Amino acid sequence: MNNSGTKPIPPLTPEQIAEIEALSKMSYDEIDFSDIPPISKEELKRFKPARLRKKNLKVAS
């Protein structure tokens, strides 16, 4: 275990690498977003950039 308390990420398999390469060659129009629910303008207003949220994180001891 490393110092952050999380397990190290295992290396990618050849199959995973091939899938990532295939996905990286897809155009935006080829990506199916139909399973993602729509987000309302009110929901979008609640989001904050990660750099702003990071300040509010508490470190567990």
N, CA, C and O atoms as CSV, one atom per row, in Angstrom:
chain,resi,resn,atom,element,x,y,z
A,1,MET,N,N,0.846,-1.179,0.000
A,1,MET,CA,C,0.000,0.000,0.000
A,1,MET,C,C,0.892,1.243,0.000
A,1,MET,O,O,1.930,1.269,0.660
A,2,ASN,N,N,0.486,2.256,-0.733
A,2,ASN,CA,C,1.295,3.471,-0.762
A,2,ASN,C,C,0.896,4.425,0.356
A,2,ASN,O,O,0.008,4.112,1.148
A,3,ASN,N,N,1.528,5.558,0.427
A,3,ASN,CA,C,1.307,6.505,1.523
A,3,ASN,C,C,-0.085,7.104,1.545
A,3,ASN,O,O,-0.532,7.549,2.602
A,4,SER,N,N,-0.795,7.134,0.415
A,4,SER,CA,C,-2.117,7.759,0.388
A,4,SER,C,C,-3.197,6.838,0.921
A,4,SER,O,O,-4.331,7.278,1.106
A,5,GLY,N,N,-2.884,5.568,1.177
A,5,GLY,CA,C,-3.865,4.644,1.711
A,5,GLY,C,C,-4.689,3.964,0.634
A,5,GLY,O,O,-5.650,3.263,0.952
A,6,THR,N,N,-4.341,4.151,-0.625
A,6,THR,CA,C,-5.068,3.503,-1.708
A,6,THR,C,C,-4.201,2.441,-2.352
A,6,THR,O,O,-2.974,2.479,-2.261
A,7,LYS,N,N,-4.853,1.498,-3.000
A,7,LYS,CA,C,-4.123,0.441,-3.686
A,7,LYS,C,C,-3.565,0.982,-4.994
A,7,LYS,O,O,-4.198,1.832,-5.622
A,8,PRO,N,N,-2.400,0.515,-5.418
A,8,PRO,CA,C,-1.855,0.955,-6.704
A,8,PRO,C,C,-2.738,0.454,-7.851
A,8,PRO,O,O,-3.359,-0.604,-7.753
A,9,ILE,N,N,-2.781,1.209,-8.910
A,9,ILE,CA,C,-3.577,0.838,-10.073
A,9,ILE,C,C,-2.797,-0.193,-10.880
A,9,ILE,O,O,-1.633,0.034,-11.212
A,10,PRO,N,N,-3.431,-1.337,-11.202
A,10,PRO,CA,C,-2.715,-2.355,-11.970
A,10,PRO,C,C,-2.490,-1.886,-13.411
A,10,PRO,O,O,-3.234,-1.038,-13.906
A,11,PRO,N,N,-1.485,-2.422,-14.077
A,11,PRO,CA,C,-1.243,-2.025,-15.471
A,11,PRO,C,C,-2.402,-2.461,-16.362
A,11,PRO,O,O,-3.111,-3.419,-16.053
A,12,LEU,N,N,-2.585,-1.746,-17.469
A,12,LEU,CA,C,-3.642,-2.090,-18.410
A,12,LEU,C,C,-3.320,-3.389,-19.130
A,12,LEU,O,O,-2.159,-3.688,-19.406
A,13,THR,N,N,-4.368,-4.162,-19.431
A,13,THR,CA,C,-4.200,-5.387,-20.205
A,13,THR,C,C,-4.106,-5.019,-21.686
A,13,THR,O,O,-4.505,-3.918,-22.066
A,14,PRO,N,N,-3.592,-5.906,-22.519
A,14,PRO,CA,C,-3.570,-5.626,-23.957
A,14,PRO,C,C,-4.969,-5.350,-24.523
A,14,PRO,O,O,-5.122,-4.530,-25.428
A,15,GLU,N,N,-5.978,-6.030,-23.993
A,15,GLU,CA,C,-7.359,-5.802,-24.449
A,15,GLU,C,C,-7.820,-4.387,-24.095
A,15,GLU,O,O,-8.462,-3.722,-24.908
A,16,GLN,N,N,-7.497,-3.931,-22.891
A,16,GLN,CA,C,-7.873,-2.574,-22.473
A,16,GLN,C,C,-7.168,-1.528,-23.323
A,16,GLN,O,O,-7.764,-0.520,-23.704
A,17,ILE,N,N,-5.902,-1.773,-23.617
A,17,ILE,CA,C,-5.147,-0.842,-24.458
A,17,ILE,C,C,-5.760,-0.765,-25.845
A,17,ILE,O,O,-5.898,0.322,-26.406
A,18,ALA,N,N,-6.133,-1.922,-26.406
A,18,ALA,CA,C,-6.757,-1.945,-27.740
A,18,ALA,C,C,-8.084,-1.192,-27.728
A,18,ALA,O,O,-8.391,-0.472,-28.678
A,19,GLU,N,N,-8.874,-1.350,-26.664
A,19,GLU,CA,C,-10.156,-0.648,-26.574
A,19,GLU,C,C,-9.949,0.857,-26.479
A,19,GLU,O,O,-10.669,1.619,-27.123
A,20,ILE,N,N,-8.997,1.287,-25.704
A,20,ILE,CA,C,-8.698,2.721,-25.572
A,20,ILE,C,C,-8.247,3.293,-26.905
A,20,ILE,O,O,-8.658,4.389,-27.287
A,21,GLU,N,N,-7.405,2.557,-27.609
A,21,GLU,CA,C,-6.943,3.023,-28.916
A,21,GLU,C,C,-8.111,3.147,-29.898
A,21,GLU,O,O,-8.194,4.118,-30.650
A,22,ALA,N,N,-9.017,2.152,-29.886
A,22,ALA,CA,C,-10.186,2.211,-30.777
A,22,ALA,C,C,-11.087,3.390,-30.415
A,22,ALA,O,O,-11.587,4.086,-31.298
A,23,LEU,N,N,-11.291,3.612,-29.128
A,23,LEU,CA,C,-12.129,4.727,-28.694
A,23,LEU,C,C,-11.509,6.077,-29.052
A,23,LEU,O,O,-12.219,7.021,-29.397
A,24,SER,N,N,-10.193,6.159,-28.970
A,24,SER,CA,C,-9.531,7.433,-29.262
A,24,SER,C,C,-9.642,7.811,-30.736
A,24,SER,O,O,-9.485,8.979,-31.092
A,25,LYS,N,N,-9.911,6.832,-31.589
A,25,LYS,CA,C,-10.050,7.088,-33.022
A,25,LYS,C,C,-11.483,7.440,-33.425
A,25,LYS,O,O,-11.730,7.818,-34.570
A,26,MET,N,N,-12.428,7.316,-32.488
A,26,MET,CA,C,-13.828,7.623,-32.790
A,26,MET,C,C,-14.028,9.129,-32.861
A,26,MET,O,O,-13.410,9.891,-32.118
A,27,SER,N,N,-14.905,9.543,-33.773
A,27,SER,CA,C,-15.266,10.955,-33.827
A,27,SER,C,C,-16.345,11.218,-32.770
A,27,SER,O,O,-16.989,10.291,-32.280
A,28,TYR,N,N,-16.523,12.459,-32.439
A,28,TYR,CA,C,-17.526,12.840,-31.443
A,28,TYR,C,C,-18.918,12.368,-31.874
A,28,TYR,O,O,-19.722,11.958,-31.037
A,29,ASP,N,N,-19.199,12.426,-33.170
A,29,ASP,CA,C,-20.510,12.027,-33.689
A,29,ASP,C,C,-20.769,10.527,-33.565
A,29,ASP,O,O,-21.922,10.098,-33.607
A,30,GLU,N,N,-19.724,9.731,-33.415
A,30,GLU,CA,C,-19.879,8.284,-33.292
A,30,GLU,C,C,-20.155,7.840,-31.855
A,30,GLU,O,O,-20.503,6.680,-31.632
A,31,ILE,N,N,-20.010,8.715,-30.902
A,31,ILE,CA,C,-20.194,8.371,-29.493
A,31,ILE,C,C,-21.677,8.409,-29.152
A,31,ILE,O,O,-22.367,9.381,-29.461
A,32,ASP,N,N,-22.164,7.349,-28.515
A,32,ASP,CA,C,-23.578,7.250,-28.129
A,32,ASP,C,C,-23.750,7.811,-26.712
A,32,ASP,O,O,-23.284,7.223,-25.736
A,33,PHE,N,N,-24.419,8.942,-26.625
A,33,PHE,CA,C,-24.674,9.575,-25.330
A,33,PHE,C,C,-26.110,9.346,-24.852
A,33,PHE,O,O,-26.549,9.985,-23.896
A,34,SER,N,N,-26.845,8.443,-25.507
A,34,SER,CA,C,-28.274,8.272,-25.220
A,34,SER,C,C,-28.554,7.755,-23.812
A,34,SER,O,O,-29.663,7.940,-23.311
A,35,ASP,N,N,-27.594,7.119,-23.165
A,35,ASP,CA,C,-27.830,6.593,-21.823
A,35,ASP,C,C,-27.527,7.611,-20.722
A,35,ASP,O,O,-27.671,7.303,-19.539
A,36,ILE,N,N,-27.114,8.805,-21.098
A,36,ILE,CA,C,-26.806,9.854,-20.125
A,36,ILE,C,C,-28.041,10.737,-19.963
A,36,ILE,O,O,-28.510,11.321,-20.940
A,37,PRO,N,N,-28.573,10.844,-18.751
A,37,PRO,CA,C,-29.765,11.673,-18.570
A,37,PRO,C,C,-29.451,13.153,-18.795
A,37,PRO,O,O,-28.337,13.603,-18.524
A,38,PRO,N,N,-30.437,13.909,-19.292
A,38,PRO,CA,C,-30.201,15.342,-19.496
A,38,PRO,C,C,-30.001,16.060,-18.159
A,38,PRO,O,O,-30.491,15.613,-17.122
A,39,ILE,N,N,-29.281,17.167,-18.200
A,39,ILE,CA,C,-29.038,17.980,-17.003
A,39,ILE,C,C,-29.721,19.324,-17.218
A,39,ILE,O,O,-29.548,19.966,-18.254
A,40,SER,N,N,-30.495,19.734,-16.228
A,40,SER,CA,C,-31.208,21.005,-16.339
A,40,SER,C,C,-30.268,22.171,-16.058
A,40,SER,O,O,-29.183,21.983,-15.507
A,41,LYS,N,N,-30.685,23.365,-16.436
A,41,LYS,CA,C,-29.884,24.565,-16.167
A,41,LYS,C,C,-29.713,24.774,-14.670
A,41,LYS,O,O,-28.667,25.246,-14.224
A,42,GLU,N,N,-30.736,24.423,-13.888
A,42,GLU,CA,C,-30.652,24.570,-12.432
A,42,GLU,C,C,-29.579,23.637,-11.858
A,42,GLU,O,O,-28.831,24.023,-10.959
A,43,GLU,N,N,-29.509,22.407,-12.383
A,43,GLU,CA,C,-28.483,21.467,-11.923
A,43,GLU,C,C,-27.086,21.968,-12.300
A,43,GLU,O,O,-26.154,21.869,-11.500
A,44,LEU,N,N,-26.942,22.494,-13.492
A,44,LEU,CA,C,-25.644,23.007,-13.931
A,44,LEU,C,C,-25.170,24.167,-13.064
A,44,LEU,O,O,-23.968,24.321,-12.847
A,45,LYS,N,N,-26.083,24.976,-12.570
A,45,LYS,CA,C,-25.711,26.110,-11.722
A,45,LYS,C,C,-25.070,25.657,-10.414
A,45,LYS,O,O,-24.277,26.391,-9.824
A,46,ARG,N,N,-25.415,24.434,-9.952
A,46,ARG,CA,C,-24.880,23.932,-8.677
A,46,ARG,C,C,-23.457,23.400,-8.809
A,46,ARG,O,O,-22.758,23.269,-7.804
A,47,PHE,N,N,-23.018,23.094,-10.017
A,47,PHE,CA,C,-21.676,22.547,-10.212
A,47,PHE,C,C,-20.615,23.613,-10.022
A,47,PHE,O,O,-20.812,24.778,-10.369
A,48,LYS,N,N,-19.487,23.198,-9.467
A,48,LYS,CA,C,-18.342,24.083,-9.297
A,48,LYS,C,C,-17.134,23.398,-9.908
A,48,LYS,O,O,-17.050,22.171,-9.877
A,49,PRO,N,N,-16.203,24.150,-10.458
A,49,PRO,CA,C,-14.980,23.529,-10.982
A,49,PRO,C,C,-14.248,22.762,-9.881
A,49,PRO,O,O,-14.281,23.162,-8.717
A,50,ALA,N,N,-13.599,21.682,-10.239
A,50,ALA,CA,C,-12.899,20.839,-9.258
A,50,ALA,C,C,-11.885,21.636,-8.462
A,50,ALA,O,O,-11.675,21.358,-7.281
A,51,ARG,N,N,-11.253,22.616,-9.081
A,51,ARG,CA,C,-10.238,23.386,-8.354
A,51,ARG,C,C,-10.850,24.169,-7.204
A,51,ARG,O,O,-10.160,24.458,-6.226
A,52,LEU,N,N,-12.128,24.520,-7.296
A,52,LEU,CA,C,-12.795,25.226,-6.197
A,52,LEU,C,C,-13.292,24.248,-5.138
A,52,LEU,O,O,-13.259,24.552,-3.945
A,53,ARG,N,N,-13.753,23.075,-5.570
A,53,ARG,CA,C,-14.235,22.078,-4.613
A,53,ARG,C,C,-13.102,21.526,-3.783
A,53,ARG,O,O,-13.306,21.194,-2.615
A,54,LYS,N,N,-11.925,21.417,-4.342
A,54,LYS,CA,C,-10.787,20.798,-3.671
A,54,LYS,C,C,-10.494,21.460,-2.333
A,54,LYS,O,O,-10.079,20.784,-1.392
A,55,LYS,N,N,-10.701,22.758,-2.230
A,55,LYS,CA,C,-10.409,23.494,-1.005
A,55,LYS,C,C,-11.296,23.025,0.153
A,55,LYS,O,O,-10.918,23.147,1.318
A,56,ASN,N,N,-12.474,22.489,-0.175
A,56,ASN,CA,C,-13.429,22.097,0.861
A,56,ASN,C,C,-13.284,20.647,1.296
A,56,ASN,O,O,-14.023,20.199,2.173
A,57,LEU,N,N,-12.354,19.899,0.711
A,57,LEU,CA,C,-12.177,18.505,1.083
A,57,LEU,C,C,-11.496,18.409,2.435
A,57,LEU,O,O,-10.583,19.174,2.747
A,58,LYS,N,N,-11.957,17.457,3.231
A,58,LYS,CA,C,-11.339,17.215,4.532
A,58,LYS,C,C,-10.492,15.961,4.433
A,58,LYS,O,O,-10.921,14.973,3.838
A,59,VAL,N,N,-9.323,15.984,4.995
A,59,VAL,CA,C,-8.427,14.845,4.972
A,59,VAL,C,C,-8.739,13.968,6.174
A,59,VAL,O,O,-8.751,14.444,7.310
A,60,ALA,N,N,-8.992,12.680,5.923
A,60,ALA,CA,C,-9.245,11.738,7.020
A,60,ALA,C,C,-7.940,11.388,7.700
A,60,ALA,O,O,-6.920,11.198,7.038
A,61,SER,N,N,-7.968,11.303,9.013
A,61,SER,CA,C,-6.736,10.965,9.750
A,61,SER,C,C,-6.691,9.505,10.061
A,61,SER,O,O,-5.734,9.034,10.674
